[in-house]
Amino acid sequence: MRLQKSMKYFQEKVRIDKARTKSVAYKIQFFNNGQIDDYVKSFNEGNPEKPTDAMLWAELAILNKPEVYKNYNRIINSKYTSNDNLNKMLIRNKANKELNRIVEAELERIVKNLNYVEQVLSKYEIPQKEYEKLIRQQKESSLANRRKILEEVAIQANNLLVSEGLNIPSNVFSYRDLEGTARSMIRSSQMQSKLEEIKSINDNYRNEGKSDVYTKKVWIHTHGGKTTRHMSNHMQTVNIDEPFIVVNDATLEIDEMMYPMDPAGSPGNAFCCWCDMDFK
């Protein structure tokens, strides 16, 4: 079966998508690090103050909104979809729902990171000057992993053995980087909005008494990731409203997924995937 678009098209699209998602992810990681730096400073000044969930949520929404809305505005502005107010409202509601999903996932990780930092600060001395000095020594200081910096300063300032590390219960207080999560969430939003656009085009044709333009969707393995875990799914074709049966070639996990990066799938299939879809 021939693709509607060439493999070269999909590979170029992955290159562009990687740049787009990287830009957003860096903003989220920068924000996360800024919150940690402010909290460490306030703690050392004797007035520890963590931001509220509401404040974090609002800032994360601002950072993610342009990219998420860009995907869904493409549906509203398409000449092939209905432009009536009801359809616009439904699309905007889907965009808002997707934005909420992304922000909630990022918020959970930032809150956990701040809780981890609080545990470190409550158990170990973290000299402010040494903390700031080590940050400046990093190649990309604004994006550098704060957990590693905190742990290195704590080990040096408290005369701990490197092999021992910090006595922080990892099952309760864990630190998680945000870049991979943010990139995956934005990529998932791109795929979801792409499927919604195809459905909207079909709906518009049906309203005009015409047949669906697209009846099938095709899973495309673009070779854009670091692994070949989804190569066996390449060219899998299903009806538009049916899920793909996605097999992870490395772990043999199997999931039903409506599109690449569908959060309904397991992390092994849904996280950091650069597959795409074609329609016919």
Contacts in CASP RR format, 6 or more apart in sequence:
PFRMAT RR
TARGET T0000
AUTHOR 0000-0000-0000
METHOD contacts of the structure
MODEL  1
MRLQKSMKYFQEKVRIDKARTKSVAYKIQFFNNGQIDDYVKSFNEGNPEK
PTDAMLWAELAILNKPEVYKNYNRIINSKYTSNDNLNKMLIRNKANKELN
RIVEAELERIVKNLNYVEQVLSKYEIPQKEYEKLIRQQKESSLANRRKIL
EEVAIQANNLLVSEGLNIPSNVFSYRDLEGTARSMIRSSQMQSKLEEIKS
INDNYRNEGKSDVYTKKVWIHTHGGKTTRHMSNHMQTVNIDEPFIVVNDA
TLEIDEMMYPMDPAGSPGNAFCCWCDMDFK
1 218 0 8 1.000
1 235 0 8 1.000
1 237 0 8 1.000
3 10 0 8 1.000
3 218 0 8 1.000
3 220 0 8 1.000
3 278 0 8 1.000
4 278 0 8 1.000
4 279 0 8 1.000
4 280 0 8 1.000
5 278 0 8 1.000
7 220 0 8 1.000
7 222 0 8 1.000
10 220 0 8 1.000
10 222 0 8 1.000
10 276 0 8 1.000
10 278 0 8 1.000
11 222 0 8 1.000
11 223 0 8 1.000
11 224 0 8 1.000
13 222 0 8 1.000
13 276 0 8 1.000
14 222 0 8 1.000
14 224 0 8 1.000
14 225 0 8 1.000
14 274 0 8 1.000
14 276 0 8 1.000
17 187 0 8 1.000
17 190 0 8 1.000
17 274 0 8 1.000
18 274 0 8 1.000
20 67 0 8 1.000
20 186 0 8 1.000
21 182 0 8 1.000
21 183 0 8 1.000
21 186 0 8 1.000
21 187 0 8 1.000
22 183 0 8 1.000
24 63 0 8 1.000
24 64 0 8 1.000
24 67 0 8 1.000
24 182 0 8 1.000
24 183 0 8 1.000
24 186 0 8 1.000
25 178 0 8 1.000
25 179 0 8 1.000
25 180 0 8 1.000
25 182 0 8 1.000
25 183 0 8 1.000
25 186 0 8 1.000
26 143 0 8 1.000
26 179 0 8 1.000
27 63 0 8 1.000
28 60 0 8 1.000
28 63 0 8 1.000
28 64 0 8 1.000
28 106 0 8 1.000
28 178 0 8 1.000
28 179 0 8 1.000
28 182 0 8 1.000
29 143 0 8 1.000
29 177 0 8 1.000
29 178 0 8 1.000
29 179 0 8 1.000
29 182 0 8 1.000
30 142 0 8 1.000
30 143 0 8 1.000
31 59 0 8 1.000
31 60 0 8 1.000
31 63 0 8 1.000
31 110 0 8 1.000
32 109 0 8 1.000
32 110 0 8 1.000
32 113 0 8 1.000
32 146 0 8 1.000
32 178 0 8 1.000
33 142 0 8 1.000
33 143 0 8 1.000
33 144 0 8 1.000
33 146 0 8 1.000
35 51 0 8 1.000
35 56 0 8 1.000
35 110 0 8 1.000
35 114 0 8 1.000
36 113 0 8 1.000
36 114 0 8 1.000
36 117 0 8 1.000
36 146 0 8 1.000
37 135 0 8 1.000
37 146 0 8 1.000
38 51 0 8 1.000
39 48 0 8 1.000
39 49 0 8 1.000
39 50 0 8 1.000
39 51 0 8 1.000
39 114 0 8 1.000
39 117 0 8 1.000
39 118 0 8 1.000
39 121 0 8 1.000
40 117 0 8 1.000
40 121 0 8 1.000
40 126 0 8 1.000
40 128 0 8 1.000
40 131 0 8 1.000
40 150 0 8 1.000
41 128 0 8 1.000
42 48 0 8 1.000
42 49 0 8 1.000
43 118 0 8 1.000
43 121 0 8 1.000
43 126 0 8 1.000
44 126 0 8 1.000
44 127 0 8 1.000
44 128 0 8 1.000
48 118 0 8 1.000
48 121 0 8 1.000
50 114 0 8 1.000
50 118 0 8 1.000
51 114 0 8 1.000
53 107 0 8 1.000
53 111 0 8 1.000
56 107 0 8 1.000
56 110 0 8 1.000
56 111 0 8 1.000
57 103 0 8 1.000
57 107 0 8 1.000
60 103 0 8 1.000
60 106 0 8 1.000
60 107 0 8 1.000
60 110 0 8 1.000
61 99 0 8 1.000
61 103 0 8 1.000
64 99 0 8 1.000
64 102 0 8 1.000
64 103 0 8 1.000
64 106 0 8 1.000
64 185 0 8 1.000
64 186 0 8 1.000
65 99 0 8 1.000
67 186 0 8 1.000
67 189 0 8 1.000
68 95 0 8 1.000
68 98 0 8 1.000
68 99 0 8 1.000
68 102 0 8 1.000
68 186 0 8 1.000
68 189 0 8 1.000
69 95 0 8 1.000
69 99 0 8 1.000
71 95 0 8 1.000
71 189 0 8 1.000
71 190 0 8 1.000
71 193 0 8 1.000
71 194 0 8 1.000
72 91 0 8 1.000
72 92 0 8 1.000
72 94 0 8 1.000
72 95 0 8 1.000
72 98 0 8 1.000
72 193 0 8 1.000
72 196 0 8 1.000
73 95 0 8 1.000
74 193 0 8 1.000
74 197 0 8 1.000
75 81 0 8 1.000
75 91 0 8 1.000
75 193 0 8 1.000
75 196 0 8 1.000
75 197 0 8 1.000
75 200 0 8 1.000
76 83 0 8 1.000
76 87 0 8 1.000
76 88 0 8 1.000
76 91 0 8 1.000
76 92 0 8 1.000
78 197 0 8 1.000
78 200 0 8 1.000
78 201 0 8 1.000
80 201 0 8 1.000
80 204 0 8 1.000
80 213 0 8 1.000
81 87 0 8 1.000
81 197 0 8 1.000
81 200 0 8 1.000
81 201 0 8 1.000
81 203 0 8 1.000
81 204 0 8 1.000
82 200 0 8 1.000
82 203 0 8 1.000
82 204 0 8 1.000
82 207 0 8 1.000
87 200 0 8 1.000
87 203 0 8 1.000
91 196 0 8 1.000
91 200 0 8 1.000
94 193 0 8 1.000
94 196 0 8 1.000
95 193 0 8 1.000
98 189 0 8 1.000
98 192 0 8 1.000
98 193 0 8 1.000
101 185 0 8 1.000
101 263 0 8 1.000
102 182 0 8 1.000
102 185 0 8 1.000
102 186 0 8 1.000
102 189 0 8 1.000
105 181 0 8 1.000
105 185 0 8 1.000
106 178 0 8 1.000
106 181 0 8 1.000
106 182 0 8 1.000
106 185 0 8 1.000
109 176 0 8 1.000
109 178 0 8 1.000
109 181 0 8 1.000
110 178 0 8 1.000
112 173 0 8 1.000
112 174 0 8 1.000
112 175 0 8 1.000
112 176 0 8 1.000
113 146 0 8 1.000
113 147 0 8 1.000
113 175 0 8 1.000
113 176 0 8 1.000
115 173 0 8 1.000
116 147 0 8 1.000
116 168 0 8 1.000
116 173 0 8 1.000
116 174 0 8 1.000
116 175 0 8 1.000
117 146 0 8 1.000
117 150 0 8 1.000
117 175 0 8 1.000
119 168 0 8 1.000
119 173 0 8 1.000
120 126 0 8 1.000
120 150 0 8 1.000
120 151 0 8 1.000
120 154 0 8 1.000
120 166 0 8 1.000
120 168 0 8 1.000
123 166 0 8 1.000
123 167 0 8 1.000
123 168 0 8 1.000
124 154 0 8 1.000
124 157 0 8 1.000
124 158 0 8 1.000
124 160 0 8 1.000
124 166 0 8 1.000
125 154 0 8 1.000
125 157 0 8 1.000
125 158 0 8 1.000
126 150 0 8 1.000
126 153 0 8 1.000
126 154 0 8 1.000
126 157 0 8 1.000
127 153 0 8 1.000
127 157 0 8 1.000
130 153 0 8 1.000
130 156 0 8 1.000
130 157 0 8 1.000
131 149 0 8 1.000
131 150 0 8 1.000
131 153 0 8 1.000
134 149 0 8 1.000
134 152 0 8 1.000
134 153 0 8 1.000
135 141 0 8 1.000
135 144 0 8 1.000
135 149 0 8 1.000
138 144 0 8 1.000
138 149 0 8 1.000
143 179 0 8 1.000
145 177 0 8 1.000
146 175 0 8 1.000
147 175 0 8 1.000
151 165 0 8 1.000
151 166 0 8 1.000
154 160 0 8 1.000
154 166 0 8 1.000
155 161 0 8 1.000
155 162 0 8 1.000
155 165 0 8 1.000
155 166 0 8 1.000
160 166 0 8 1.000
180 271 0 8 1.000
180 272 0 8 1.000
183 272 0 8 1.000
184 261 0 8 1.000
184 270 0 8 1.000
184 271 0 8 1.000
184 272 0 8 1.000
184 273 0 8 1.000
187 260 0 8 1.000
187 261 0 8 1.000
187 273 0 8 1.000
187 274 0 8 1.000
188 261 0 8 1.000
188 262 0 8 1.000
188 263 0 8 1.000
188 270 0 8 1.000
191 259 0 8 1.000
191 260 0 8 1.000
191 261 0 8 1.000
191 262 0 8 1.000
191 276 0 8 1.000
191 277 0 8 1.000
192 258 0 8 1.000
192 259 0 8 1.000
192 261 0 8 1.000
192 262 0 8 1.000
194 259 0 8 1.000
194 277 0 8 1.000
195 217 0 8 1.000
195 240 0 8 1.000
195 258 0 8 1.000
195 259 0 8 1.000
195 277 0 8 1.000
198 214 0 8 1.000
198 217 0 8 1.000
198 240 0 8 1.000
198 279 0 8 1.000
199 240 0 8 1.000
201 213 0 8 1.000
201 214 0 8 1.000
202 212 0 8 1.000
202 213 0 8 1.000
202 214 0 8 1.000
202 240 0 8 1.000
205 211 0 8 1.000
205 212 0 8 1.000
205 213 0 8 1.000
206 212 0 8 1.000
212 240 0 8 1.000
214 240 0 8 1.000
214 279 0 8 1.000
214 280 0 8 1.000
215 239 0 8 1.000
215 240 0 8 1.000
215 280 0 8 1.000
216 237 0 8 1.000
216 238 0 8 1.000
216 239 0 8 1.000
216 240 0 8 1.000
216 279 0 8 1.000
216 280 0 8 1.000
217 237 0 8 1.000
217 238 0 8 1.000
217 239 0 8 1.000
217 240 0 8 1.000
217 244 0 8 1.000
217 259 0 8 1.000
217 277 0 8 1.000
217 278 0 8 1.000
217 279 0 8 1.000
218 235 0 8 1.000
218 236 0 8 1.000
218 237 0 8 1.000
218 277 0 8 1.000
218 278 0 8 1.000
218 279 0 8 1.000
218 280 0 8 1.000
219 230 0 8 1.000
219 233 0 8 1.000
219 234 0 8 1.000
219 235 0 8 1.000
219 236 0 8 1.000
219 237 0 8 1.000
219 244 0 8 1.000
219 246 0 8 1.000
219 260 0 8 1.000
219 275 0 8 1.000
219 277 0 8 1.000
220 234 0 8 1.000
220 235 0 8 1.000
220 275 0 8 1.000
220 276 0 8 1.000
220 277 0 8 1.000
220 278 0 8 1.000
221 228 0 8 1.000
221 230 0 8 1.000
221 231 0 8 1.000
221 233 0 8 1.000
221 234 0 8 1.000
221 275 0 8 1.000
222 274 0 8 1.000
222 275 0 8 1.000
222 276 0 8 1.000
224 274 0 8 1.000
225 272 0 8 1.000
225 273 0 8 1.000
225 274 0 8 1.000
227 250 0 8 1.000
228 249 0 8 1.000
229 248 0 8 1.000
229 249 0 8 1.000
229 250 0 8 1.000
229 251 0 8 1.000
229 268 0 8 1.000
229 269 0 8 1.000
230 246 0 8 1.000
230 247 0 8 1.000
230 248 0 8 1.000
230 249 0 8 1.000
230 260 0 8 1.000
230 269 0 8 1.000
230 273 0 8 1.000
230 275 0 8 1.000
231 249 0 8 1.000
232 247 0 8 1.000
232 249 0 8 1.000
233 244 0 8 1.000
233 246 0 8 1.000
233 247 0 8 1.000
233 275 0 8 1.000
236 244 0 8 1.000
236 245 0 8 1.000
238 244 0 8 1.000
240 279 0 8 1.000
243 256 0 8 1.000
243 257 0 8 1.000
243 258 0 8 1.000
243 262 0 8 1.000
244 256 0 8 1.000
244 257 0 8 1.000
244 258 0 8 1.000
244 259 0 8 1.000
245 254 0 8 1.000
245 255 0 8 1.000
245 256 0 8 1.000
246 254 0 8 1.000
246 255 0 8 1.000
246 256 0 8 1.000
246 257 0 8 1.000
246 265 0 8 1.000
246 269 0 8 1.000
247 253 0 8 1.000
247 254 0 8 1.000
248 254 0 8 1.000
248 266 0 8 1.000
248 268 0 8 1.000
248 269 0 8 1.000
251 268 0 8 1.000
253 266 0 8 1.000
253 268 0 8 1.000
253 269 0 8 1.000
255 262 0 8 1.000
255 264 0 8 1.000
255 265 0 8 1.000
255 266 0 8 1.000
255 269 0 8 1.000
255 270 0 8 1.000
256 264 0 8 1.000
256 265 0 8 1.000
257 264 0 8 1.000
257 265 0 8 1.000
257 269 0 8 1.000
257 270 0 8 1.000
258 264 0 8 1.000
259 277 0 8 1.000
260 273 0 8 1.000
260 274 0 8 1.000
260 275 0 8 1.000
260 276 0 8 1.000
260 277 0 8 1.000
261 270 0 8 1.000
261 273 0 8 1.000
261 275 0 8 1.000
262 270 0 8 1.000
263 270 0 8 1.000
264 270 0 8 1.000
END
